Structure formats: structure tokens, C-alpha cells
Amino acid sequence: MVGVIILGYSYLLLTSFPDAENSICLFKKATGIPCPGCGMGRSTWSLVHGQLKESLFYHPLGIVFNLLMIIALIQAVVDIIRNDDKLLRFFKQKWPLWSVLVLFVVILLVWGRNIWLGM
């Protein structure tokens, strides 16, 4: 079942371009303001199609996010094969306050950019 869902999303990602006018973001539909993640789908679509410049325009963190998701997926598969929980231990660790603050500031800056550009 999961494979069918992944194949379906992969097909949509490869064939149809997500646009801002038909956004499925509930936050944007309710408030009219883009959420911090608005543009991530368009960024991913552009990245998959080799359009690096467009990917960065739609969401500056899109490339980083997708790279981290690929790494996490690979680590999850390795954990399953080795019967390990390295990925879970990574996410359960206590994060230094400075790293949380840096991440928070970066997300706020990107969100401000999204609002400014009406993404």
C-alpha cells in the first residue's frame, strides 16, 4: 500500500506543476498568508526536473530539505536492514539551544520572504 502511495505522489511530482493559485496549504487558504513551508512543493518539483534556479526561488530551503529527506530515508532503510535505531536516536537527542535558535531564525527569514513575495 505504501508503495502505491509513493508511486502516485512520484507520478504527480513528475507530471504536474504545483502552482501558487491552486495551493493546498490550509494555513494559506484560511489566512491568505503563506506558511513557512509554502513553495516547498514547487521547489521540489523544480529540483526533480533539474531547474536549480527555480527550485531556490520557490523555497530557498527546498534543496536542503530534500537532501535531508533522502539521507533520512537511506538511514531508515539501513536501520531496518541492521535492526538498529540510529535515526531515531539522532532525532531524540537534546539539541543545543544555539542550533534551535539558528533554525528558528532561518525559518522566520524564509517565512518573511514568502510573505513578501506572496508565495
Backbone as CSV, one residue per row, in Angstrom:
resi,resn,N_x,N_y,N_z,CA_x,CA_y,CA_z,C_x,C_y,C_z
1,MET,0.816,-1.196,0.000,0.000,0.000,0.000,0.864,1.267,0.000
2,VAL,1.902,1.271,0.847,2.795,2.433,0.913,3.469,2.647,-0.438
3,GLY,3.840,1.553,-1.102,4.468,1.652,-2.413,3.564,2.320,-3.434
4,VAL,2.270,2.007,-3.376,1.302,2.612,-4.299,1.202,4.115,-4.046
5,ILE,1.177,4.500,-2.785,1.113,5.925,-2.436,2.365,6.651,-2.926
6,ILE,3.532,6.056,-2.694,4.787,6.670,-3.151,4.803,6.787,-4.667
7,LEU,4.368,5.746,-5.359,4.320,5.803,-6.825,3.353,6.882,-7.305
8,GLY,2.209,7.003,-6.634,1.232,8.024,-7.016,1.777,9.429,-6.848
9,TYR,2.395,9.692,-5.704,2.991,11.010,-5.484,4.149,11.261,-6.437
10,SER,4.923,10.242,-6.723,6.037,10.382,-7.663,5.507,10.752,-9.042
11,TYR,4.425,10.107,-9.465,3.824,10.415,-10.761,3.356,11.870,-10.800
12,LEU,2.647,12.296,-9.751,2.179,13.682,-9.702,3.340,14.664,-9.700
13,LEU,4.384,14.347,-8.949,5.552,15.214,-8.866,6.241,15.358,-10.213
14,LEU,6.263,14.292,-10.977,6.957,14.312,-12.262,6.116,14.879,-13.401
15,THR,4.799,14.873,-13.257,3.962,15.251,-14.395,3.191,16.552,-14.237
16,SER,2.871,16.959,-13.035,2.049,18.164,-12.893,2.767,19.204,-12.056
17,PHE,2.745,20.435,-12.534,3.427,21.519,-11.847,2.502,22.117,-10.792
18,PRO,2.926,22.107,-9.523,2.114,22.747,-8.486,2.196,24.265,-8.625
19,ASP,1.077,24.939,-8.544,1.105,26.402,-8.677,0.533,27.077,-7.436
20,ALA,0.911,28.323,-7.259,0.531,29.066,-6.057,-0.965,29.344,-6.017
21,GLU,-1.598,29.519,-7.150,-3.021,29.835,-7.179,-3.870,28.666,-6.699
22,ASN,-3.420,27.442,-6.927,-4.177,26.254,-6.533,-3.506,25.561,-5.351
23,SER,-2.981,26.331,-4.443,-2.270,25.787,-3.280,-3.209,24.953,-2.424
24,ILE,-2.671,23.868,-1.859,-3.461,23.048,-0.944,-3.133,23.373,0.513
25,CYS,-2.349,24.394,0.730,-1.941,24.786,2.079,-3.162,25.315,2.848
26,LEU,-3.529,24.615,3.913,-4.684,25.020,4.712,-4.444,26.347,5.422
27,PHE,-3.216,26.588,5.862,-2.876,27.848,6.511,-3.090,29.018,5.559
28,LYS,-2.615,28.864,4.320,-2.760,29.939,3.333,-4.227,30.132,2.947
29,LYS,-4.958,29.028,2.826,-6.377,29.143,2.484,-7.157,29.838,3.600
30,ALA,-6.784,29.573,4.861,-7.513,30.150,5.992,-7.132,31.602,6.252
31,THR,-5.859,31.934,6.074,-5.397,33.276,6.451,-5.057,34.176,5.267
32,GLY,-4.804,33.583,4.109,-4.349,34.354,2.962,-2.856,34.637,3.010
33,ILE,-2.200,34.169,4.061,-0.757,34.365,4.244,-0.056,33.028,4.016
34,PRO,1.006,33.009,3.221,1.719,31.744,3.019,2.367,31.260,4.312
35,CYS,2.381,29.957,4.499,3.033,29.384,5.685,4.544,29.303,5.442
36,PRO,5.332,28.972,6.456,6.778,28.878,6.264,7.195,27.836,5.226
37,GLY,6.345,26.853,4.977,6.684,25.809,4.015,6.113,26.037,2.624
38,CYS,5.326,27.096,2.443,4.746,27.350,1.126,5.859,27.523,0.090
39,GLY,5.718,26.838,-1.012,6.710,26.870,-2.071,7.591,25.630,-2.067
40,MET,7.512,24.823,-1.002,8.354,23.638,-0.910,7.995,22.615,-1.999
41,GLY,6.721,22.451,-2.269,6.311,21.519,-3.329,6.802,21.965,-4.696
42,ARG,6.660,23.249,-4.978,7.147,23.786,-6.255,8.660,23.718,-6.333
43,SER,9.323,23.920,-5.195,10.779,23.808,-5.150,11.220,22.380,-5.447
44,THR,10.543,21.418,-4.845,10.866,20.007,-5.080,10.617,19.634,-6.525
45,TRP,9.478,20.079,-7.068,9.140,19.776,-8.464,10.238,20.315,-9.379
46,SER,10.643,21.546,-9.153,11.683,22.155,-9.981,13.008,21.412,-9.841
47,LEU,13.341,21.016,-8.620,14.579,20.283,-8.380,14.575,18.943,-9.111
48,VAL,13.466,18.220,-9.040,13.353,16.925,-9.727,13.510,17.091,-11.238
49,HIS,13.076,18.235,-11.748,13.169,18.497,-13.183,14.454,19.233,-13.578
50,GLY,15.399,19.308,-12.645,16.705,19.878,-12.964,16.749,21.386,-13.046
51,GLN,15.752,22.053,-12.504,15.695,23.512,-12.561,16.130,24.083,-11.205
52,LEU,17.429,24.123,-11.011,18.005,24.512,-9.727,17.657,25.948,-9.343
53,LYS,17.757,26.859,-10.285,17.479,28.274,-10.011,16.024,28.469,-9.575
54,GLU,15.104,27.814,-10.286,13.692,27.916,-9.935,13.414,27.281,-8.575
55,SER,14.095,26.166,-8.302,13.933,25.496,-7.018,14.310,26.432,-5.868
56,LEU,15.418,27.120,-6.012,15.854,28.074,-4.987,14.894,29.251,-4.872
57,PHE,14.314,29.682,-5.990,13.361,30.787,-5.953,12.101,30.404,-5.188
58,TYR,11.543,29.241,-5.500,10.280,28.839,-4.875,10.415,28.619,-3.375
59,HIS,11.534,28.063,-2.939,11.791,27.934,-1.498,13.284,27.736,-1.295
60,PRO,13.955,28.707,-0.673,15.413,28.626,-0.506,15.887,27.387,0.260
61,LEU,15.032,26.804,1.080,15.418,25.624,1.842,14.991,24.314,1.165
62,GLY,14.410,24.405,-0.017,13.914,23.212,-0.707,14.993,22.186,-0.990
63,ILE,16.128,22.635,-1.451,17.216,21.697,-1.781,17.745,21.046,-0.515
64,VAL,17.945,21.835,0.527,18.433,21.293,1.801,17.412,20.297,2.359
65,PHE,16.143,20.666,2.351,15.085,19.791,2.863,15.064,18.460,2.116
66,ASN,15.100,18.518,0.798,15.054,17.286,0.010,16.293,16.428,0.222
67,LEU,17.443,17.063,0.343,18.664,16.315,0.623,18.569,15.608,1.978
68,LEU,18.068,16.314,2.986,17.909,15.712,4.311,16.889,14.574,4.294
69,MET,15.819,14.715,3.514,14.828,13.646,3.421,15.412,12.401,2.758
70,ILE,16.239,12.593,1.750,16.886,11.451,1.084,17.842,10.758,2.051
71,ILE,18.624,11.544,2.787,19.547,10.975,3.770,18.774,10.215,4.848
72,ALA,17.675,10.802,5.332,16.870,10.147,6.366,16.261,8.849,5.839
73,LEU,15.802,8.856,4.604,15.228,7.644,4.014,16.279,6.547,3.895
74,ILE,17.459,6.914,3.429,18.551,5.938,3.315,18.915,5.400,4.693
75,GLN,19.015,6.283,5.689,19.354,5.841,7.042,18.260,4.944,7.610
76,ALA,17.001,5.246,7.328,15.902,4.400,7.808,15.993,2.997,7.216
77,VAL,16.314,2.912,5.936,16.469,1.607,5.293,17.652,0.859,5.903
78,VAL,18.766,1.550,6.118,19.949,0.931,6.740,19.597,0.449,8.147
79,ASP,18.844,1.260,8.896,18.435,0.855,10.244,17.570,-0.396,10.218
80,ILE,16.678,-0.479,9.260,15.829,-1.664,9.140,16.669,-2.890,8.822
81,ILE,17.596,-2.743,7.886,18.449,-3.871,7.492,19.323,-4.314,8.666
82,ARG,19.885,-3.373,9.403,20.793,-3.697,10.515,20.079,-3.873,11.852
83,ASN,18.747,-3.702,11.848,17.957,-3.779,13.079,18.523,-2.808,14.128
84,ASP,18.685,-1.568,13.706,19.270,-0.518,14.531,18.255,0.616,14.669
85,ASP,18.549,1.593,15.501,17.669,2.752,15.651,18.460,4.066,15.638
86,LYS,19.473,4.113,14.805,20.351,5.284,14.739,19.577,6.557,14.384
87,LEU,18.656,6.467,13.429,17.884,7.638,13.017,17.015,8.145,14.162
88,LEU,16.354,7.238,14.863,15.526,7.648,15.996,16.365,8.268,17.108
89,ARG,17.522,7.708,17.386,18.407,8.274,18.402,18.865,9.674,18.005
90,PHE,19.091,9.875,16.706,19.500,11.192,16.219,18.422,12.235,16.509
91,PHE,17.159,11.881,16.247,16.072,12.838,16.456,15.697,13.010,17.922
92,LYS,15.988,12.020,18.748,15.649,12.102,20.167,16.705,12.818,20.997
93,GLN,17.866,13.076,20.415,18.924,13.718,21.186,18.537,15.142,21.558
94,LYS,19.132,15.628,22.614,18.897,17.013,23.034,19.727,17.933,22.147
95,TRP,19.050,18.896,21.518,19.719,19.810,20.608,20.228,21.016,21.371
96,PRO,21.434,21.507,21.024,21.950,22.723,21.669,21.028,23.910,21.372
97,LEU,20.866,24.769,22.344,19.966,25.914,22.207,20.333,26.776,21.010
98,TRP,21.627,26.997,20.779,22.044,27.851,19.664,21.575,27.273,18.329
99,SER,21.605,25.953,18.173,21.197,25.358,16.893,19.694,25.502,16.679
100,VAL,18.920,25.387,17.758,17.474,25.570,17.660,17.161,27.026,17.306
101,LEU,17.870,27.959,17.921,17.652,29.381,17.633,18.027,29.734,16.196
102,VAL,19.145,29.191,15.713,19.562,29.445,14.330,18.498,28.917,13.367
103,LEU,18.034,27.699,13.608,16.999,27.118,12.752,15.733,27.968,12.793
104,PHE,15.341,28.426,13.975,14.153,29.252,14.136,14.286,30.565,13.364
105,VAL,15.431,31.206,13.461,15.661,32.481,12.757,15.643,32.269,11.242
106,VAL,16.279,31.204,10.764,16.294,30.921,9.320,14.874,30.694,8.814
107,ILE,14.087,29.921,9.561,12.699,29.663,9.148,11.893,30.958,9.142
108,LEU,12.094,31.814,10.148,11.393,33.110,10.173,11.788,33.986,8.987
109,LEU,13.065,33.994,8.652,13.519,34.788,7.498,12.906,34.280,6.198
110,VAL,12.878,32.974,6.027,12.281,32.398,4.817,10.780,32.682,4.792
111,TRP,10.138,32.595,5.943,8.706,32.879,6.013,8.435,34.338,5.650
112,GLY,9.257,35.253,6.167,9.113,36.660,5.810,9.284,36.880,4.316
113,ARG,10.244,36.180,3.729,10.457,36.251,2.279,9.236,35.745,1.531
114,ASN,8.669,34.612,1.998,7.484,34.046,1.349,6.314,35.027,1.411
115,ILE,6.144,35.682,2.551,5.059,36.659,2.699,5.326,37.850,1.765
116,TRP,6.556,38.331,1.741,6.935,39.479,0.902,6.659,39.196,-0.573
117,LEU,7.008,37.969,-1.015,6.823,37.609,-2.420,5.432,37.050,-2.728
118,GLY,4.647,36.819,-1.679,3.301,36.270,-1.879,3.313,34.841,-2.392
119,MET,4.302,34.075,-1.920,4.456,32.697,-2.390,3.266,31.874,-1.989
